[in-house]
Amino acid sequence: MHLYVVPVIFVLAGLVFYTVLGGADFGAGIWQLIAPRGESGDRIRQHAHESMAPVWEANHVWLIFVLTVTWTAYPTAFGSIASTLSVPLFIAGIGIILRGAAYALRAGASTAGEARRIDTGFAISSVLTPFALGTCIGAIASRRVPVGNAAGHLISSWTGPTSILIGVIAVLSAAYLAAVYMAADAVRHDDAELVGAFRTRALIAGALAGAAAIAGLAVIHAEAKPLYHGLTTGGGLVALIVSVAAGMAAIGLVWFRRFEPARYVAALTVAAVVAGWGLAQQPVLLPHLTIAQAAAPYDTLVAVVVAVLAGGVILFPSLALLFRLFLTGHLAQSAPAAEPHPPHPGGSLPRGARPSVARLALAAFLAGLILVVFMDVEWGQLIGVACLIACVILGFLAVDPPALASGEEP
Amino acid sequence: MGLLPGVVVSLAPTHQHYLLEARQMQALSFTVHIPLVCFGIAFPAMVVYLEWLHHRTGQPVYRQIAQRWSKVMVALFAVGVITGTILSFEMGLLWPNFTATFGSVFGLGFAIEGFSFFTEAIFLGIYIYGWNRLSPRAHLLSGIPVIIAGFLGSMTVISVNAWMNHPSGFRLHDGHAIDVNPLQALFGNPYLWPELIHMYIAGYIVTGFLVAAAYALGRVRSGRWGRYERTALAIPLTIAAIASPVQVVLGDWISREVAQTQPIKLAAMEGLYKTTRGAPEHILGWYTDDQVKYGIAIPKLLSLLAYHNPNAVVKGLDTVPPKDRPPVNITRISFQTMVGIGTLMALLGVFFLGFRWRRRRLPDSPWFYRAVIAAGPLSVVALVAGWVTTEVGRQPWVVYDVMRTSQAVTNVPDLPIGYGTLAAVYLGVALAVLWLLRRLARAPMDTPPEAGPGTPRPGDADTGPAQAGAA
């Protein structure tokens, strides 16, 4: 395998993670949007919020990952895609603003009514964003994005049948993934009513997504012949078969209330679809631009691959920790609550100003000042900067704001 | 870079009528995002410090402040996430030629930033939602990666901006970057360190003064001045008070780096048209007809500041053709705004530190607290003015002396539609955030805040009377 292919694999893997994790976040918004009024609707909205709030930011970063790896490793392709598809990308961006704002504002809602207005007021973004991003994938897959600065048509490049189809599938699968996910979450909370509600929703959305995907093959056959050919031969065909089988298995698992495995199988479905797309389209990235031609110089590719692998070593254990904490409730039940924290006996703060530390801080400031201002060599300046940073820390210790604040009565 | 300007384009030549609107849209997006970055840099450290104080002393007031601040922190982080996402979209939506031509050079910085962003988001989630799910020690430790990621994130993003100001690590051939060495370009750049540390310290100053301003406002307006409020004011104010004078020294450092690597930016910052030996420094005034009018001139000061020699030659705008000169008044007024506010904040900081040294308590004068209230928003003005100075002062280049902003811009027509939409959406977000902050500030405490020092607060079951006495 060539080095220039590796970042494509990262990008596609990032897309899978974003679809599965970020998609569930938007899906939660969709269920909030169409939840019935009244108490049962409030419960659905609340559950959707609570399931997603701790993880949505981390889920969201997958999109940033996809963007940054693409523009580093395939800059020409990125510039071409982003400029031609600026309309749907802008719509997706506005949708992301609204979605994030809803999470932030939720913290200020003091009544169920306010929470409902925030959830539904912003939830339209949950439909807009996956749809718009889906149309972008469709535009690339149907070869409507030429190389160049906004060289493709600003509207028709992403409103072709394949784009609309993938946009719709993106919305439906987001809704499906979210319903499966929240059903699993409701099982954890022993809430039979919510389990039932989300199971029904998952089955409906899953059936619709599957139907759209199968009907979509006809659309792709009509509009994007090369893609269809790639999907029905060789590795593309294998991926297609895996995705169909996994999709049906996932719906079956939901039917039998096995929500936890259903999530992984659903993720496999998405992964197979994305892999199939990659296999069907390679070696072409954009019309008249192969992956090899689009790739950044060798040193950059090495740097990206090393950075992603090294980042992954930190990322995946951290993600596992986050999900273990909030999604399985494992630690929530076994760990002691923080509240009965034994205070250190007599653990008051050292009182009073500390003249020696203050003098040290002042000395560090003067040393930093002289070194930074009057040393014209770089190492001298860097030592000076280190002195200044030491001054900030020492100065803070010398001022001792907690003691300063404790000593005074209103 | 040895190449004629004008040929550096990977995609196609651009014909954008709305270049100014594109730049304004980018500036708007930065202006919204940058204050939130400050909170990302400094707030986690303050919250973790308070939690550590709680661990150390067992006094509930610290935990109470930490928990309330962490609610604000997560809300601001959420808004920072979305405004940051818009910035990364705009790399392609507004400047596709810039990214297409140089993504292979600078992109790595953002790719690494993506991972630090991941770490920040993951551990912030753990920290915020883990107050009652983790052991106290594990919870405190989970805040540490957030602080480190805040630094790494700023470092990688600033490394890209430093590269745009002082590009290296590649050669150009037919409009394509070749011989690319991304690590050299991003981290082997002498301009990185001054810019990074200047911004990082600014993060602490802005967060410190803004948070302190909120409690100063409470004191001046409604006399809320219990132990809780005093502590919540003293900690951020102390940080800002020490960091502000330090920032003056760092500012001197970075401006001398600018003098060396970007002489035309310096000339615009100072309104210096003619290359001058023993150049004067002008304070205030307006640049017109190739000179600063109505300003106060201090002879030879600019040469002295920039090169430590009163008779040094300072390059003027006349060293480059008019089409290579940045807009002078915007650059210069922004620079003077930053320096002016920075000086005032440093004086306020020195006053506070001197008062603490001599009287060993917090000042009483309402005028001091009014000054702190003013310092909050003014610090944001200084922050934005500083960014305007460096970004507008780099014009007409997006990559200094290599690629023009007009070559980088998208060919998409009707940019003003997007600009107007984004402006409206951001206005709504700003109003919503104000609403949210007021809501969070007014939300009832778990316990009454006026319960004086040492009184155990319900909800903090960990404090017995014995520990309360220690307060």
Interface residues (C-beta under 8 A of the other chain):
Chain A: A53 P54 V55 E57 A58 H60 V61 L63 I64 F65 L67 T68 V69 W71 T72 A73 Y74 P75 T76 F78 G79 S80 I81 A82 S83 S86 L89 F90 A92 G93 I94 I96 I97 L98 R99 G100 A101 Y103 A104 L105 A107 G108 S110 V147 G148 N149 A150 A151 L154 A296 P297 D299 T300 A303 V304 A307 V308 G311 I314 L315 S318 L319 L321 L322 L325 F326 L331 A332 A335 P336 A337 A338 E339 P340 H341 P342 P343 H344 P345 G346 G347 S348 L349 G352 A353 A358 A361 F365 G368 L369 V372 V373 F374 D376 E378 Q381 L382 G384 V385 L388 I389 C391 V392 G395 F396 V399 P401 P402 L404 A405 S406 G407 E408 E409 P410
Chain B: V9 S10 L11 A12 T14 L53 H55 R56 T57 G58 Q59 Y62 K71 V74 A75 L76 F77 A78 V79 V81 I82 T83 G84 T85 I86 S88 F89 M91 G92 L93 P96 N97 T99 A100 T101 F102 G103 S104 V105 G107 L108 F110 A111 I112 E113 G114 F115 F117 F118 T119 A121 I122 F123 L124 G125 I126 I128 Y129 G130 W131 N132 R133 L134 S135 P136 H139 P145 A177 I178 D179 V180 N181 P182 L183 P190 W193 I197 I201 Y204 G223 W225 G226 R227 R230 T231 L233 A234 I235 L237 T238 I239 A241 I242 A243 P245 V246 V249 L250 D252 W253 H308 L353 R356 W357 R360 R361 L362 T410 N411 V412 P413 G418 T421 L422 V425 Y426 G428 V429 A432 V433 W435 L436 R439 L440 A443 E450 G452 P453 A461 D462 T463 G464 A466 Q467 A470 A471
